[in-house]
Amino acid sequence: MNYIVHVFGGFSIEITEREYKGMEGKEGLLFFPSCNTTINTSSIAIIRPKDLKIDDKGQTTGRLHDGTRVKKLFGHWVDAEMVDHDGKPIKLDPHYYPEVVRDEVMTEDEWNNQTKQLYAGEEKKGLPTNS
């Protein structure tokens, strides 16, 4: 079985099972002969089996766990509403937003359904909701 290594910089590589098992307990720079690539272990966001299917739903927009609106730009999720002082999209912190690394961003409908469920009991108590 092969594995996909996703790096915080936004790229990914495919490594062998032997290379994956050889990573255990190691820190610093690692060389992967199968793809002739060296990666620093501190830059690895996630490692997943290659055969793990990730369905991105053909999504280009969505919401993060805290409600931040995002859009997919050249294969990377960025803040949909803010830009930096140069007018460039703001990159999202993968430590705070792990769903962008896993490409598991909620659609607008998924976000709305989740918030409706969270606040369903609040309406009965007479508390304000975000509807």
LUMTI-975592 format. One line per field, with one value per residue: residue number from 1; residue in three letters; x, y, z of N, C-alpha, C in turn. Coordinates in Angstrom, 2 decimals. Layout:
N
titor = c(NUM/...);
nulum = c(ala/...);
nxx = c(X/...);
nyy = c(Y/...);
nzz = c(Z/...);
caxx = c(X/...);
cayy = c(Y/...);
cazz = c(Z/...);
cxx = c(X/...);
cyy = c(Y/...);
czz = c(Z/...);
This chain:
131
titor = c(1/2/3/4/5/6/7/8/9/10/11/12/13/14/15/16/17/18/19/20/21/22/23/24/25/26/27/28/29/30/31/32/33/34/35/36/37/38/39/40/41/42/43/44/45/46/47/48/49/50/51/52/53/54/55/56/57/58/59/60/61/62/63/64/65/66/67/68/69/70/71/72/73/74/75/76/77/78/79/80/81/82/83/84/85/86/87/88/89/90/91/92/93/94/95/96/97/98/99/100/101/102/103/104/105/106/107/108/109/110/111/112/113/114/115/116/117/118/119/120/121/122/123/124/125/126/127/128/129/130/131);
nulum = c(met/asn/tyr/ile/val/his/val/phe/gly/gly/phe/ser/ile/glu/ile/thr/glu/arg/glu/tyr/lys/gly/met/glu/gly/lys/glu/gly/leu/leu/phe/phe/pro/ser/cys/asn/thr/thr/ile/asn/thr/ser/ser/ile/ala/ile/ile/arg/pro/lys/asp/leu/lys/ile/asp/asp/lys/gly/gln/thr/thr/gly/arg/leu/his/asp/gly/thr/arg/val/lys/lys/leu/phe/gly/his/trp/val/asp/ala/glu/met/val/asp/his/asp/gly/lys/pro/ile/lys/leu/asp/pro/his/tyr/tyr/pro/glu/val/val/arg/asp/glu/val/met/thr/glu/asp/glu/trp/asn/asn/gln/thr/lys/gln/leu/tyr/ala/gly/glu/glu/lys/lys/gly/leu/pro/thr/asn/ser);
nxx = c(0.84/0.52/1.19/-0.06/1.54/0.76/1.79/2.28/2.82/1.19/1.57/1.73/3.05/3.65/4.39/6.07/4.93/6.97/8.68/6.96/6.65/9.27/9.48/8.68/9.11/11.12/12.74/13.17/14.88/13.73/14.44/12.88/13.27/11.62/10.28/12.20/12.51/12.97/11.77/10.97/10.07/8.55/7.00/4.99/1.62/-0.45/-0.70/-1.95/-3.54/-3.19/-5.37/-7.53/-10.45/-11.26/-13.85/-14.46/-16.73/-16.80/-16.53/-16.24/-16.62/-17.28/-17.74/-15.92/-15.18/-15.64/-17.32/-16.20/-16.15/-15.03/-13.10/-12.09/-9.03/-7.02/-6.72/-6.36/-7.68/-8.83/-9.42/-12.57/-13.53/-11.63/-8.59/-4.99/-2.77/-1.70/-3.63/-3.85/-5.19/-5.92/-4.08/-5.01/-4.57/-3.35/-3.19/-5.17/-7.33/-7.85/-9.49/-9.10/-6.72/-7.34/-9.19/-11.92/-14.04/-17.07/-20.09/-22.23/-24.89/-24.50/-23.30/-25.41/-27.37/-26.07/-25.83/-28.51/-29.30/-27.77/-28.93/-31.58/-32.84/-32.62/-34.49/-36.87/-36.47/-36.67/-34.46/-32.19/-31.46/-29.31/-30.71);
nyy = c(-1.17/2.23/5.59/8.94/11.93/14.93/18.23/21.25/23.42/23.02/21.08/17.59/14.26/10.92/8.06/4.94/2.02/0.98/3.21/4.84/3.40/3.57/6.16/6.42/7.82/9.51/12.67/15.91/16.30/14.14/11.75/10.55/8.00/6.88/8.94/10.77/12.95/15.28/16.00/18.08/16.92/18.54/19.99/18.43/17.93/16.00/12.45/9.98/6.88/5.92/4.78/5.79/7.32/10.60/12.70/15.60/16.85/18.46/21.03/24.59/26.63/27.23/26.56/26.89/25.23/27.24/28.94/30.61/31.90/30.35/29.92/27.93/28.19/27.69/25.04/25.29/26.12/29.30/32.36/33.67/36.21/38.07/39.83/40.25/43.09/43.50/42.73/40.04/36.70/35.49/33.06/30.13/29.05/25.92/24.57/25.62/25.32/22.42/21.11/22.19/21.13/18.44/18.65/18.81/20.65/22.18/22.35/25.14/24.42/22.19/23.52/25.28/23.40/22.21/24.36/24.90/22.60/22.90/25.13/24.45/23.66/26.03/27.90/27.06/27.74/30.41/31.88/33.98/33.27/32.46/32.65);
nzz = c(0.00/-0.79/0.37/0.80/1.30/2.65/2.55/4.42/2.72/0.59/-1.35/-2.34/-1.93/-3.09/-1.26/-0.48/1.38/2.91/3.17/4.60/7.03/7.87/8.74/11.34/14.49/13.67/13.15/11.63/8.47/5.93/3.48/0.58/-1.44/-3.46/-4.73/-5.03/-3.20/-0.55/2.65/5.41/8.54/10.18/8.46/7.53/7.03/6.98/6.67/4.61/3.67/0.26/-1.04/0.32/-0.19/-1.03/-1.18/-2.69/-3.47/-5.68/-4.92/-4.68/-2.97/0.55/4.11/7.14/10.32/12.21/10.93/9.06/5.81/2.85/-0.17/-2.96/-4.45/-7.07/-6.22/-3.49/-0.29/0.62/2.48/1.84/2.05/2.79/2.05/1.83/2.49/0.00/-1.69/-2.11/-1.69/1.59/3.21/4.98/8.34/8.86/11.26/12.88/11.23/10.42/8.63/6.11/5.23/5.08/3.15/3.73/3.80/4.79/2.89/2.02/2.54/4.28/6.42/7.18/7.95/10.13/11.95/12.36/13.73/16.04/17.20/17.49/19.90/21.34/20.43/21.55/24.17/24.10/23.51/21.62/18.18/15.37/13.03);
caxx = c(0.00/1.24/0.62/0.05/2.01/0.35/2.68/1.64/3.00/0.13/1.79/1.71/3.86/3.27/5.52/5.80/4.64/8.27/9.12/6.04/7.01/10.59/9.37/8.28/10.06/12.18/12.50/14.07/14.76/13.58/14.54/12.03/13.84/10.61/9.88/13.39/12.10/13.30/10.78/11.17/8.91/7.71/6.14/3.98/0.29/-1.19/-0.33/-3.12/-3.41/-3.53/-6.69/-8.58/-11.15/-11.70/-14.82/-14.52/-18.05/-16.65/-16.75/-15.35/-16.87/-17.76/-17.61/-15.06/-15.85/-16.03/-18.21/-15.46/-16.45/-13.80/-13.22/-10.96/-8.30/-5.90/-6.59/-6.13/-8.73/-8.42/-10.52/-13.38/-13.97/-10.54/-7.32/-3.93/-2.57/-1.34/-4.78/-3.77/-6.03/-5.29/-3.97/-5.58/-3.68/-3.78/-3.29/-6.47/-8.34/-7.38/-10.36/-8.59/-5.67/-8.03/-10.14/-13.22/-14.77/-18.52/-20.81/-23.12/-26.04/-24.06/-23.11/-26.73/-28.01/-25.37/-26.20/-29.93/-29.35/-27.20/-29.81/-32.96/-33.37/-32.57/-35.71/-37.89/-36.18/-36.84/-33.16/-31.96/-30.75/-28.65/-31.53);
cayy = c(0.00/3.49/6.66/10.30/12.87/16.30/19.17/22.54/24.30/22.79/19.99/16.26/13.25/9.53/7.27/3.52/1.59/0.83/4.56/5.30/2.73/4.05/7.51/6.38/8.31/10.34/14.11/16.62/16.03/12.75/11.56/9.49/7.60/6.54/10.14/11.63/14.16/15.44/16.82/18.25/16.33/19.59/20.59/17.45/18.23/14.75/11.31/9.13/5.81/6.37/4.30/6.48/8.19/11.89/13.28/17.04/17.28/19.46/22.27/25.74/27.51/26.50/27.14/26.17/24.88/28.44/29.74/31.39/31.57/30.09/29.53/27.14/28.95/26.89/23.82/25.59/26.89/30.62/33.16/34.18/37.59/38.96/39.78/40.95/44.48/43.49/42.26/38.59/35.93/35.13/31.62/29.70/28.32/24.52/24.08/26.04/24.83/21.15/20.66/22.61/20.16/17.19/19.01/18.42/21.89/22.01/23.17/26.10/23.66/21.43/24.49/25.74/22.30/22.03/25.44/24.72/21.56/23.43/26.12/23.97/23.70/27.38/28.61/26.66/28.42/31.85/32.51/34.41/32.35/33.13/32.47);
cazz = c(0.00/-0.81/1.19/0.30/2.32/2.36/3.22/4.67/1.58/-0.36/-2.30/-1.75/-2.62/-2.83/-0.75/-0.32/2.74/3.59/3.53/5.64/8.28/8.24/9.29/12.74/15.49/13.08/13.07/10.73/7.04/5.51/2.04/0.05/-2.73/-4.48/-5.46/-5.06/-2.51/0.86/3.35/6.84/9.22/10.78/7.44/7.13/7.58/7.17/5.83/4.51/2.67/-1.09/-1.44/1.05/-1.13/-0.51/-2.10/-2.45/-3.92/-6.73/-4.21/-4.85/-1.82/1.71/5.44/8.08/11.57/12.95/10.10/8.08/4.41/2.11/-1.58/-3.43/-5.44/-7.56/-5.42/-2.08/0.35/1.12/3.02/0.72/2.28/3.16/1.31/2.56/2.07/-1.42/-2.44/-2.32/-0.76/2.86/3.42/6.24/9.23/8.88/12.65/13.38/10.29/9.85/7.56/4.80/4.86/4.72/2.10/4.25/4.06/4.69/1.92/2.67/3.06/5.45/7.50/7.63/8.67/11.40/12.87/12.71/14.75/17.27/17.79/17.50/21.27/21.87/20.07/22.52/25.43/23.91/23.32/20.24/17.29/14.24/11.82);
cxx = c(0.90/0.49/0.84/0.45/1.61/1.20/1.98/1.77/1.98/0.38/1.75/2.58/3.32/4.51/5.09/5.48/5.93/8.80/8.26/6.43/8.37/10.59/9.15/9.41/11.15/11.76/13.50/13.81/14.68/13.66/13.69/12.53/12.80/10.17/11.00/13.12/12.55/12.31/11.18/9.91/8.00/6.78/5.04/2.66/-0.45/-0.62/-1.53/-2.85/-3.88/-4.95/-7.84/-9.20/-11.59/-12.60/-14.95/-15.81/-17.96/-16.79/-15.76/-15.56/-17.36/-17.56/-16.70/-15.80/-16.30/-16.92/-17.52/-15.82/-15.13/-14.12/-11.95/-10.33/-7.07/-5.64/-6.37/-7.27/-8.15/-9.65/-11.27/-13.70/-12.84/-9.32/-6.27/-3.75/-2.14/-2.49/-4.77/-4.65/-5.24/-5.28/-4.44/-4.58/-4.14/-3.86/-4.65/-7.60/-7.88/-8.24/-9.88/-7.50/-6.30/-9.01/-11.55/-14.02/-16.26/-19.08/-21.68/-24.32/-25.67/-23.88/-24.46/-27.45/-27.38/-25.78/-27.66/-30.07/-28.83/-28.17/-31.28/-33.57/-33.42/-33.85/-36.82/-37.70/-36.38/-35.54/-32.97/-31.18/-30.11/-29.43/-31.82);
cyy = c(1.24/4.53/8.00/11.19/14.27/17.24/20.51/23.51/24.08/21.68/18.65/15.32/11.88/8.78/5.82/3.20/1.45/2.20/5.11/4.70/3.20/5.45/7.52/6.83/9.21/11.80/14.72/16.26/14.53/12.69/10.37/9.12/7.35/7.75/11.18/12.99/14.12/16.39/16.90/17.74/17.39/20.24/19.63/17.76/16.94/13.69/10.39/8.02/6.32/5.97/4.91/7.51/9.47/12.50/14.76/17.66/18.31/20.88/23.37/26.77/26.67/27.27/26.26/25.96/26.09/29.38/30.59/30.94/31.43/29.79/28.78/27.89/28.15/25.68/24.03/26.43/28.18/31.33/33.82/35.66/38.57/38.75/40.51/42.36/44.60/43.02/40.77/37.87/35.54/33.61/31.29/28.87/26.87/23.94/24.44/25.49/23.52/20.64/21.11/21.67/18.86/17.40/18.54/19.66/21.65/22.88/24.15/25.39/22.85/22.35/24.95/24.65/22.09/23.12/25.35/23.69/22.09/24.35/25.67/24.05/25.10/28.15/28.30/27.38/29.93/32.60/32.93/33.36/33.13/32.99/33.76);
czz = c(0.00/0.02/0.51/1.48/1.86/3.20/3.36/3.50/0.48/-1.36/-1.58/-2.59/-2.26/-2.38/-0.59/1.15/3.55/4.04/4.67/6.99/8.79/8.85/10.80/13.67/14.95/13.04/12.11/9.28/6.77/4.00/1.64/-1.33/-3.83/-5.30/-5.49/-4.41/-1.06/1.49/4.82/7.54/9.83/9.75/6.97/7.83/7.91/6.23/5.81/3.51/1.30/-1.48/-0.63/0.12/-0.43/-1.56/-1.80/-2.97/-5.04/-6.19/-4.58/-3.75/-0.66/2.99/6.29/9.40/12.38/12.13/9.06/6.67/3.66/0.65/-1.96/-4.59/-5.83/-6.67/-3.95/-1.53/0.90/1.67/1.87/0.86/2.57/2.26/2.13/1.99/0.61/-2.31/-2.74/-1.31/0.48/3.00/4.83/7.04/9.35/10.29/13.23/12.52/9.66/8.70/6.18/4.31/4.38/3.57/2.47/4.66/3.87/3.57/2.71/3.27/4.30/6.65/8.06/8.42/10.03/12.39/13.25/13.82/16.09/17.99/17.88/18.89/21.84/21.58/21.08/23.84/25.31/23.77/21.87/19.47/16.17/12.95/11.14);
